[in-house]
Amino acid sequence: MGMTRMTLAVGLGMLVGACGGDDPATVITGELEVTTLTTGEAADADGYSVLVDGSSAATVGVNGTVTLDVAEGEHSVELADIAGTCAVDGENPVSVTVTADEAAIVTFSIICGDG
């Protein structure tokens, strides 16, 4: 967790404490780290879209990592906008459990051919 996020989390914690305790509307978040590893010819030059629970959440490069803050709990993570010459090697989407105290890591392997 970066210094900015940590400062914000501590500041919010102090604010909630000053207001009299737990707010049932407060959403607890955790980190979801999505990594792509692309091999082969004719790789998808513009990268991929990451969908969380069916909604677009971020873009990630062909060999990249993106970290997202998402609500704690079970989520579906999908890699989309994949070139016709490429395919995910394995499950897509995948199910992952996000907790506040540990990053959930999803790695997609993509194999591209020359079409």
MARNU-809082 format. One record per residue: residue number from 1; x, y, z of N, C-alpha, C, O in turn. Coordinates in steps of 0.05 Angstrom, whole numbers, always signed. Layout:
! residues N
pos: NUM	n_u: X	n_v: Y	n_w: Z	ca_u: X	ca_v: Y	ca_w: Z	c_u: X	c_v: Y	c_w: Z	o_u: X	o_v: Y	o_w: Z
...
//
This chain:
! residues 115
pos: 1	n_u: +17	n_v: -23	n_w: +0	ca_u: +0	ca_v: +0	ca_w: +0	c_u: +18	c_v: +24	c_w: +0	o_u: +36	o_v: +26	o_w: +17
pos: 2	n_u: +13	n_v: +43	n_w: -19	ca_u: +30	ca_v: +67	ca_w: -21	c_u: +25	c_v: +86	c_w: +3	o_u: +5	o_v: +83	o_w: +17
pos: 3	n_u: +43	n_v: +105	n_w: +6	ca_u: +41	ca_v: +124	ca_w: +27	c_u: +16	c_v: +140	c_w: +26	o_u: +3	o_v: +146	o_w: +46
pos: 4	n_u: +7	n_v: +148	n_w: +2	ca_u: -17	ca_v: +164	ca_w: -1	c_u: -41	c_v: +148	c_w: +9	o_u: -58	o_v: +159	o_w: +23
pos: 5	n_u: -44	n_v: +123	n_w: +0	ca_u: -67	ca_v: +107	ca_w: +9	c_u: -66	c_v: +102	c_w: +39	o_u: -87	o_v: +102	o_w: +52
pos: 6	n_u: -42	n_v: +97	n_w: +50	ca_u: -40	ca_v: +92	ca_w: +78	c_u: -49	c_v: +117	c_w: +94	o_u: -63	o_v: +115	o_w: +113
pos: 7	n_u: -40	n_v: +141	n_w: +85	ca_u: -47	ca_v: +165	ca_w: +99	c_u: -77	c_v: +169	c_w: +97	o_u: -89	o_v: +177	o_w: +117
pos: 8	n_u: -89	n_v: +164	n_w: +74	ca_u: -118	ca_v: +167	ca_w: +71	c_u: -132	c_v: +147	c_w: +89	o_u: -152	o_v: +155	o_w: +103
pos: 9	n_u: -123	n_v: +122	n_w: +90	ca_u: -137	ca_v: +102	ca_w: +107	c_u: -135	c_v: +110	c_w: +136	o_u: -154	o_v: +107	o_w: +151
pos: 10	n_u: -112	n_v: +119	n_w: +145	ca_u: -109	ca_v: +127	ca_w: +173	c_u: -126	c_v: +151	c_w: +179	o_u: -140	o_v: +152	o_w: +200
pos: 11	n_u: -127	n_v: +171	n_w: +160	ca_u: -143	ca_v: +194	ca_w: +164	c_u: -173	c_v: +187	c_w: +165	o_u: -187	o_v: +198	o_w: +182
pos: 12	n_u: -182	n_v: +169	n_w: +148	ca_u: -210	ca_v: +161	ca_w: +149	c_u: -216	c_v: +146	c_w: +175	o_u: -238	o_v: +149	o_w: +186
pos: 13	n_u: -198	n_v: +130	n_w: +184	ca_u: -202	ca_v: +115	ca_w: +209	c_u: -205	c_v: +134	c_w: +232	o_u: -222	o_v: +129	o_w: +250
pos: 14	n_u: -189	n_v: +155	n_w: +233	ca_u: -191	ca_v: +174	ca_w: +254	c_u: -218	c_v: +189	c_w: +252	o_u: -230	o_v: +195	o_w: +273
pos: 15	n_u: -227	n_v: +196	n_w: +228	ca_u: -252	ca_v: +210	ca_w: +224	c_u: -275	c_v: +193	c_w: +234	o_u: -293	o_v: +202	o_w: +248
pos: 16	n_u: -275	n_v: +167	n_w: +226	ca_u: -297	ca_v: +149	ca_w: +235	c_u: -297	c_v: +147	c_w: +265	o_u: -318	o_v: +147	o_w: +278
pos: 17	n_u: -273	n_v: +144	n_w: +277	ca_u: -271	ca_v: +142	ca_w: +306	c_u: -282	c_v: +167	c_w: +320	o_u: -295	o_v: +165	o_w: +341
pos: 18	n_u: -277	n_v: +190	n_w: +308	ca_u: -286	ca_v: +215	ca_w: +321	c_u: -316	c_v: +218	c_w: +318	o_u: -328	o_v: +233	o_w: +333
pos: 19	n_u: -328	n_v: +205	n_w: +299	ca_u: -357	ca_v: +208	ca_w: +294	c_u: -373	c_v: +188	c_w: +310	o_u: -398	o_v: +187	o_w: +308
pos: 20	n_u: -360	n_v: +172	n_w: +326	ca_u: -376	ca_v: +155	ca_w: +344	c_u: -376	c_v: +125	c_w: +336	o_u: -393	o_v: +111	o_w: +346
pos: 21	n_u: -358	n_v: +116	n_w: +319	ca_u: -356	ca_v: +88	ca_w: +316	c_u: -360	c_v: +77	c_w: +288	o_u: -356	o_v: +91	o_w: +268
pos: 22	n_u: -369	n_v: +53	n_w: +287	ca_u: -372	ca_v: +38	ca_w: +262	c_u: -396	c_v: +48	c_w: +246	o_u: -418	o_v: +50	o_w: +256
pos: 23	n_u: -391	n_v: +53	n_w: +221	ca_u: -412	ca_v: +60	ca_w: +202	c_u: -419	c_v: +36	c_w: +186	o_u: -402	o_v: +26	o_w: +171
pos: 24	n_u: -443	n_v: +25	n_w: +188	ca_u: -450	ca_v: +1	ca_w: +173	c_u: -449	c_v: +5	c_w: +143	o_u: -447	o_v: -15	o_w: +128
pos: 25	n_u: -449	n_v: +30	n_w: +133	ca_u: -447	ca_v: +35	ca_w: +104	c_u: -418	c_v: +35	c_w: +94	o_u: -414	o_v: +36	o_w: +70
pos: 26	n_u: -399	n_v: +34	n_w: +112	ca_u: -371	ca_v: +34	ca_w: +104	c_u: -364	c_v: +8	c_w: +89	o_u: -369	o_v: -14	o_w: +99
pos: 27	n_u: -352	n_v: +11	n_w: +66	ca_u: -344	ca_v: -12	ca_w: +50	c_u: -314	c_v: -17	c_w: +56	o_u: -297	o_v: +0	o_w: +53
pos: 28	n_u: -308	n_v: -42	n_w: +64	ca_u: -281	ca_v: -50	ca_w: +69	c_u: -270	c_v: -60	c_w: +42	o_u: -282	o_v: -77	o_w: +29
pos: 29	n_u: -246	n_v: -49	n_w: +35	ca_u: -234	ca_v: -57	ca_w: +9	c_u: -208	c_v: -72	c_w: +13	o_u: -196	o_v: -71	o_w: +35
pos: 30	n_u: -200	n_v: -85	n_w: -8	ca_u: -174	ca_v: -98	ca_w: -9	c_u: -163	c_v: -95	c_w: -37	o_u: -176	o_v: -84	o_w: -55
pos: 31	n_u: -139	n_v: -104	n_w: -40	ca_u: -125	ca_v: -101	ca_w: -66	c_u: -128	c_v: -126	c_w: -83	o_u: -126	o_v: -148	o_w: -73
pos: 32	n_u: -133	n_v: -121	n_w: -108	ca_u: -135	ca_v: -142	ca_w: -129	c_u: -113	c_v: -136	c_w: -149	o_u: -114	o_v: -115	o_w: -162
pos: 33	n_u: -94	n_v: -154	n_w: -151	ca_u: -71	ca_v: -150	ca_w: -170	c_u: -75	c_v: -169	c_w: -194	o_u: -76	o_v: -193	o_w: -190
pos: 34	n_u: -77	n_v: -157	n_w: -218	ca_u: -81	ca_v: -173	ca_w: -242	c_u: -56	c_v: -170	c_w: -260	o_u: -48	o_v: -148	o_w: -267
pos: 35	n_u: -44	n_v: -193	n_w: -266	ca_u: -20	ca_v: -193	ca_w: -283	c_u: -25	c_v: -208	c_w: -309	o_u: -39	o_v: -229	o_w: -309
pos: 36	n_u: -14	n_v: -198	n_w: -331	ca_u: -16	ca_v: -212	ca_w: -356	c_u: +12	c_v: -220	c_w: -366	o_u: +31	o_v: -205	o_w: -364
pos: 37	n_u: +14	n_v: -245	n_w: -376	ca_u: +39	ca_v: -255	ca_w: -387	c_u: +33	c_v: -265	c_w: -415	o_u: +20	o_v: -286	o_w: -419
pos: 38	n_u: +42	n_v: -250	n_w: -436	ca_u: +35	ca_v: -256	ca_w: -463	c_u: +59	c_v: -267	c_w: -478	o_u: +81	o_v: -256	o_w: -476
pos: 39	n_u: +55	n_v: -290	n_w: -492	ca_u: +76	ca_v: -302	ca_w: -508	c_u: +66	c_v: -306	c_w: -537	o_u: +42	o_v: -306	o_w: -542
pos: 40	n_u: +85	n_v: -310	n_w: -555	ca_u: +78	ca_v: -316	ca_w: -583	c_u: +80	c_v: -292	c_w: -601	o_u: +87	o_v: -270	o_w: -592
pos: 41	n_u: +73	n_v: -297	n_w: -626	ca_u: +74	ca_v: -276	ca_w: -647	c_u: +48	c_v: -261	c_w: -647	o_u: +28	o_v: -270	o_w: -637
pos: 42	n_u: +49	n_v: -237	n_w: -658	ca_u: +25	ca_v: -220	ca_w: -662	c_u: +11	c_v: -214	c_w: -636	o_u: -14	o_v: -217	o_w: -635
pos: 43	n_u: +26	n_v: -206	n_w: -616	ca_u: +14	ca_v: -199	ca_w: -590	c_u: -5	c_v: -176	c_w: -594	o_u: -2	o_v: -159	o_w: -612
pos: 44	n_u: -25	n_v: -174	n_w: -576	ca_u: -45	ca_v: -153	ca_w: -576	c_u: -32	c_v: -127	c_w: -567	o_u: -30	o_v: -122	o_w: -543
pos: 45	n_u: -23	n_v: -110	n_w: -585	ca_u: -7	ca_v: -86	ca_w: -579	c_u: -20	c_v: -66	c_w: -560	o_u: -7	o_v: -52	o_w: -545
pos: 46	n_u: -47	n_v: -64	n_w: -561	ca_u: -60	ca_v: -45	ca_w: -544	c_u: -68	c_v: -55	c_w: -516	o_u: -82	o_v: -41	o_w: -501
pos: 47	n_u: -60	n_v: -79	n_w: -510	ca_u: -65	ca_v: -90	ca_w: -483	c_u: -93	c_v: -102	c_w: -481	o_u: -106	o_v: -108	o_w: -501
pos: 48	n_u: -102	n_v: -104	n_w: -456	ca_u: -128	ca_v: -118	ca_w: -450	c_u: -144	c_v: -101	c_w: -431	o_u: -134	o_v: -83	o_w: -417
pos: 49	n_u: -170	n_v: -108	n_w: -430	ca_u: -188	ca_v: -96	ca_w: -410	c_u: -191	c_v: -116	c_w: -387	o_u: -193	o_v: -140	o_w: -392
pos: 50	n_u: -192	n_v: -106	n_w: -363	ca_u: -197	ca_v: -122	ca_w: -339	c_u: -226	c_v: -116	c_w: -330	o_u: -233	o_v: -93	o_w: -325
pos: 51	n_u: -242	n_v: -137	n_w: -329	ca_u: -269	ca_v: -134	ca_w: -319	c_u: -272	c_v: -147	c_w: -291	o_u: -262	o_v: -169	o_w: -287
pos: 52	n_u: -284	n_v: -133	n_w: -273	ca_u: -289	ca_v: -143	ca_w: -246	c_u: -319	c_v: -144	c_w: -243	o_u: -333	o_v: -124	o_w: -245
pos: 53	n_u: -329	n_v: -168	n_w: -238	ca_u: -358	ca_v: -173	ca_w: -236	c_u: -373	c_v: -162	c_w: -260	o_u: -396	o_v: -152	o_w: -258
pos: 54	n_u: -361	n_v: -165	n_w: -284	ca_u: -374	ca_v: -158	ca_w: -309	c_u: -372	c_v: -129	c_w: -317	o_u: -381	o_v: -122	o_w: -339
pos: 55	n_u: -360	n_v: -113	n_w: -300	ca_u: -356	ca_v: -84	ca_w: -307	c_u: -327	c_v: -78	c_w: -312	o_u: -309	o_v: -88	o_w: -299
pos: 56	n_u: -323	n_v: -60	n_w: -331	ca_u: -296	ca_v: -52	ca_w: -338	c_u: -283	c_v: -38	c_w: -314	o_u: -294	o_v: -20	o_w: -302
pos: 57	n_u: -259	n_v: -47	n_w: -307	ca_u: -245	ca_v: -36	ca_w: -283	c_u: -219	c_v: -23	c_w: -290	o_u: -211	o_v: -4	o_w: -276
pos: 58	n_u: -205	n_v: -33	n_w: -311	ca_u: -179	ca_v: -22	ca_w: -317	c_u: -169	c_v: -33	c_w: -343	o_u: -181	o_v: -51	o_w: -355
pos: 59	n_u: -147	n_v: -22	n_w: -353	ca_u: -133	ca_v: -34	ca_w: -376	c_u: -105	c_v: -43	c_w: -365	o_u: -95	o_v: -32	o_w: -346
pos: 60	n_u: -94	n_v: -63	n_w: -379	ca_u: -68	ca_v: -73	ca_w: -371	c_u: -53	c_v: -80	c_w: -396	o_u: -65	o_v: -89	o_w: -416
pos: 61	n_u: -27	n_v: -76	n_w: -396	ca_u: -10	ca_v: -82	ca_w: -419	c_u: -8	c_v: -112	c_w: -425	o_u: -17	o_v: -128	o_w: -408
pos: 62	n_u: +4	n_v: -118	n_w: -447	ca_u: +7	ca_v: -147	ca_w: -455	c_u: +24	c_v: -163	c_w: -436	o_u: +21	o_v: -187	o_w: -433
pos: 63	n_u: +43	n_v: -149	n_w: -423	ca_u: +59	ca_v: -161	ca_w: -402	c_u: +60	c_v: -141	c_w: -380	o_u: +80	o_v: -127	o_w: -376
pos: 64	n_u: +38	n_v: -139	n_w: -365	ca_u: +36	ca_v: -118	ca_w: -345	c_u: +21	c_v: -126	c_w: -320	o_u: +11	o_v: -149	o_w: -318
pos: 65	n_u: +19	n_v: -108	n_w: -302	ca_u: +5	ca_v: -112	ca_w: -277	c_u: -11	c_v: -87	c_w: -270	o_u: -1	o_v: -65	o_w: -273
pos: 66	n_u: -35	n_v: -91	n_w: -261	ca_u: -51	ca_v: -69	ca_w: -251	c_u: -62	c_v: -77	c_w: -224	o_u: -70	o_v: -100	o_w: -219
pos: 67	n_u: -63	n_v: -58	n_w: -205	ca_u: -73	ca_v: -62	ca_w: -178	c_u: -98	c_v: -46	c_w: -174	o_u: -98	o_v: -22	o_w: -179
pos: 68	n_u: -119	n_v: -59	n_w: -166	ca_u: -145	ca_v: -46	ca_w: -162	c_u: -154	c_v: -49	c_w: -133	o_u: -148	o_v: -69	o_w: -120
pos: 69	n_u: -168	n_v: -28	n_w: -123	ca_u: -181	ca_v: -30	ca_w: -97	c_u: -209	c_v: -38	c_w: -102	o_u: -224	o_v: -24	o_w: -115
pos: 70	n_u: -217	n_v: -61	n_w: -90	ca_u: -244	ca_v: -71	ca_w: -93	c_u: -255	c_v: -79	c_w: -66	o_u: -240	o_v: -83	o_w: -47
pos: 71	n_u: -282	n_v: -81	n_w: -64	ca_u: -295	ca_v: -88	ca_w: -39	c_u: -286	c_v: -117	c_w: -31	o_u: -282	o_v: -134	o_w: -48
pos: 72	n_u: -284	n_v: -121	n_w: -6	ca_u: -278	ca_v: -148	ca_w: +5	c_u: -300	c_v: -167	c_w: -5	o_u: -323	o_v: -160	o_w: -7
pos: 73	n_u: -292	n_v: -192	n_w: -10	ca_u: -311	ca_v: -213	ca_w: -18	c_u: -303	c_v: -227	c_w: -43	o_u: -281	o_v: -224	o_w: -53
pos: 74	n_u: -322	n_v: -243	n_w: -53	ca_u: -317	ca_v: -259	ca_w: -77	c_u: -323	c_v: -243	c_w: -102	o_u: -343	o_v: -229	o_w: -104
pos: 75	n_u: -304	n_v: -244	n_w: -122	ca_u: -307	ca_v: -229	ca_w: -147	c_u: -300	c_v: -246	c_w: -170	o_u: -284	o_v: -265	o_w: -169
pos: 76	n_u: -312	n_v: -240	n_w: -193	ca_u: -305	ca_v: -252	ca_w: -219	c_u: -286	c_v: -232	c_w: -233	o_u: -292	o_v: -209	o_w: -235
pos: 77	n_u: -263	n_v: -243	n_w: -242	ca_u: -244	ca_v: -226	ca_w: -256	c_u: -240	c_v: -238	c_w: -284	o_u: -234	o_v: -262	o_w: -287
pos: 78	n_u: -243	n_v: -221	n_w: -304	ca_u: -242	ca_v: -230	ca_w: -332	c_u: -224	c_v: -212	c_w: -348	o_u: -223	o_v: -188	o_w: -344
pos: 79	n_u: -209	n_v: -224	n_w: -366	ca_u: -193	ca_v: -209	ca_w: -385	c_u: -208	c_v: -208	c_w: -411	o_u: -218	o_v: -228	o_w: -422
pos: 80	n_u: -211	n_v: -183	n_w: -422	ca_u: -227	ca_v: -179	ca_w: -446	c_u: -211	c_v: -163	c_w: -467	o_u: -189	o_v: -155	o_w: -462
pos: 81	n_u: -224	n_v: -158	n_w: -490	ca_u: -211	ca_v: -143	ca_w: -512	c_u: -185	c_v: -157	c_w: -520	o_u: -165	o_v: -144	o_w: -524
pos: 82	n_u: -187	n_v: -183	n_w: -524	ca_u: -164	ca_v: -199	ca_w: -532	c_u: -165	c_v: -202	c_w: -563	o_u: -186	o_v: -209	o_w: -574
pos: 83	n_u: -143	n_v: -197	n_w: -576	ca_u: -142	ca_v: -199	ca_w: -605	c_u: -150	c_v: -227	c_w: -614	o_u: -146	o_v: -246	o_w: -600
pos: 84	n_u: -160	n_v: -229	n_w: -638	ca_u: -169	ca_v: -254	ca_w: -649	c_u: -146	c_v: -274	c_w: -653	o_u: -151	o_v: -298	o_w: -655
pos: 85	n_u: -122	n_v: -265	n_w: -654	ca_u: -99	ca_v: -283	ca_w: -656	c_u: -88	c_v: -292	c_w: -630	o_u: -68	o_v: -307	o_w: -628
pos: 86	n_u: -101	n_v: -284	n_w: -608	ca_u: -92	ca_v: -291	ca_w: -581	c_u: -114	c_v: -305	c_w: -565	o_u: -138	o_v: -302	o_w: -571
pos: 87	n_u: -107	n_v: -321	n_w: -545	ca_u: -126	ca_v: -334	ca_w: -528	c_u: -114	c_v: -337	c_w: -500	o_u: -90	o_v: -341	o_w: -497
pos: 88	n_u: -131	n_v: -336	n_w: -480	ca_u: -122	ca_v: -340	ca_w: -452	c_u: -118	c_v: -370	c_w: -449	o_u: -135	o_v: -386	o_w: -456
pos: 89	n_u: -95	n_v: -378	n_w: -438	ca_u: -89	ca_v: -405	ca_w: -432	c_u: -98	c_v: -411	c_w: -403	o_u: -83	o_v: -407	o_w: -384
pos: 90	n_u: -122	n_v: -422	n_w: -400	ca_u: -133	ca_v: -427	ca_w: -374	c_u: -160	c_v: -414	c_w: -371	o_u: -173	o_v: -406	o_w: -391
pos: 91	n_u: -170	n_v: -413	n_w: -346	ca_u: -197	ca_v: -402	ca_w: -341	c_u: -198	c_v: -372	c_w: -346	o_u: -179	o_v: -358	o_w: -340
pos: 92	n_u: -220	n_v: -364	n_w: -357	ca_u: -226	ca_v: -336	ca_w: -361	c_u: -256	c_v: -333	c_w: -365	o_u: -266	o_v: -340	o_w: -386
pos: 93	n_u: -270	n_v: -323	n_w: -345	ca_u: -261	ca_v: -310	ca_w: -321	c_u: -253	c_v: -329	c_w: -298	o_u: -257	o_v: -353	o_w: -300
pos: 94	n_u: -241	n_v: -317	n_w: -278	ca_u: -234	ca_v: -333	ca_w: -254	c_u: -248	c_v: -320	c_w: -230	o_u: -255	o_v: -297	o_w: -230
pos: 95	n_u: -251	n_v: -336	n_w: -210	ca_u: -264	ca_v: -327	ca_w: -185	c_u: -242	c_v: -323	c_w: -164	o_u: -223	o_v: -339	o_w: -162
pos: 96	n_u: -243	n_v: -301	n_w: -150	ca_u: -222	ca_v: -295	ca_w: -130	c_u: -235	c_v: -282	c_w: -105	o_u: -255	o_v: -268	o_w: -107
pos: 97	n_u: -224	n_v: -288	n_w: -82	ca_u: -234	ca_v: -276	ca_w: -57	c_u: -214	c_v: -254	c_w: -49	o_u: -190	o_v: -258	o_w: -46
pos: 98	n_u: -225	n_v: -230	n_w: -44	ca_u: -209	ca_v: -207	ca_w: -36	c_u: -214	c_v: -202	c_w: -7	o_u: -237	o_v: -200	o_w: +3
pos: 99	n_u: -192	n_v: -198	n_w: +8	ca_u: -194	ca_v: -191	ca_w: +37	c_u: -178	c_v: -166	c_w: +41	o_u: -161	o_v: -158	o_w: +25
pos: 100	n_u: -184	n_v: -153	n_w: +63	ca_u: -171	ca_v: -127	ca_w: +69	c_u: -141	c_v: -130	c_w: +77	o_u: -126	o_v: -111	o_w: +74
pos: 101	n_u: -134	n_v: -153	n_w: +86	ca_u: -106	ca_v: -156	ca_w: +97	c_u: -86	c_v: -170	c_w: +79	o_u: -63	o_v: -173	o_w: +86
pos: 102	n_u: -95	n_v: -178	n_w: +55	ca_u: -77	ca_v: -192	ca_w: +37	c_u: -85	c_v: -187	c_w: +8	o_u: -109	o_v: -190	o_w: +1
pos: 103	n_u: -67	n_v: -181	n_w: -10	ca_u: -73	ca_v: -176	ca_w: -38	c_u: -81	c_v: -202	c_w: -51	o_u: -69	o_v: -223	o_w: -47
pos: 104	n_u: -103	n_v: -201	n_w: -66	ca_u: -111	ca_v: -224	ca_w: -82	c_u: -97	c_v: -221	c_w: -109	o_u: -98	o_v: -200	o_w: -122
pos: 105	n_u: -85	n_v: -243	n_w: -118	ca_u: -69	ca_v: -242	ca_w: -143	c_u: -81	c_v: -260	c_w: -164	o_u: -86	o_v: -284	o_w: -159
pos: 106	n_u: -85	n_v: -249	n_w: -188	ca_u: -95	ca_v: -264	ca_w: -211	c_u: -75	c_v: -260	c_w: -233	o_u: -67	o_v: -238	o_w: -240
pos: 107	n_u: -66	n_v: -283	n_w: -245	ca_u: -47	ca_v: -281	ca_w: -268	c_u: -60	c_v: -295	c_w: -292	o_u: -69	o_v: -318	o_w: -290
pos: 108	n_u: -61	n_v: -281	n_w: -314	ca_u: -71	ca_v: -292	ca_w: -339	c_u: -48	c_v: -297	c_w: -358	o_u: -31	o_v: -279	o_w: -362
pos: 109	n_u: -46	n_v: -321	n_w: -369	ca_u: -26	ca_v: -327	ca_w: -390	c_u: -41	c_v: -326	c_w: -416	o_u: -61	o_v: -339	o_w: -420
pos: 110	n_u: -30	n_v: -311	n_w: -435	ca_u: -42	ca_v: -307	ca_w: -461	c_u: -22	c_v: -317	c_w: -482	o_u: +1	o_v: -310	o_w: -481
pos: 111	n_u: -32	n_v: -333	n_w: -501	ca_u: -16	ca_v: -344	ca_w: -522	c_u: -26	c_v: -332	c_w: -548	o_u: -50	o_v: -334	o_w: -555
pos: 112	n_u: -8	n_v: -319	n_w: -564	ca_u: -15	ca_v: -307	ca_w: -589	c_u: -2	c_v: -322	c_w: -612	o_u: +21	o_v: -331	o_w: -610
pos: 113	n_u: -16	n_v: -324	n_w: -634	ca_u: -5	ca_v: -336	ca_w: -658	c_u: -4	c_v: -316	c_w: -681	o_u: -11	o_v: -292	o_w: -676
pos: 114	n_u: +4	n_v: -324	n_w: -704	ca_u: +7	ca_v: -304	ca_w: -725	c_u: -18	c_v: -302	c_w: -742	o_u: -18	o_v: -289	o_w: -763
pos: 115	n_u: -39	n_v: -315	n_w: -734	ca_u: -65	ca_v: -311	ca_w: -746	c_u: -70	c_v: -331	c_w: -768	o_u: -91	o_v: -330	o_w: -780
//
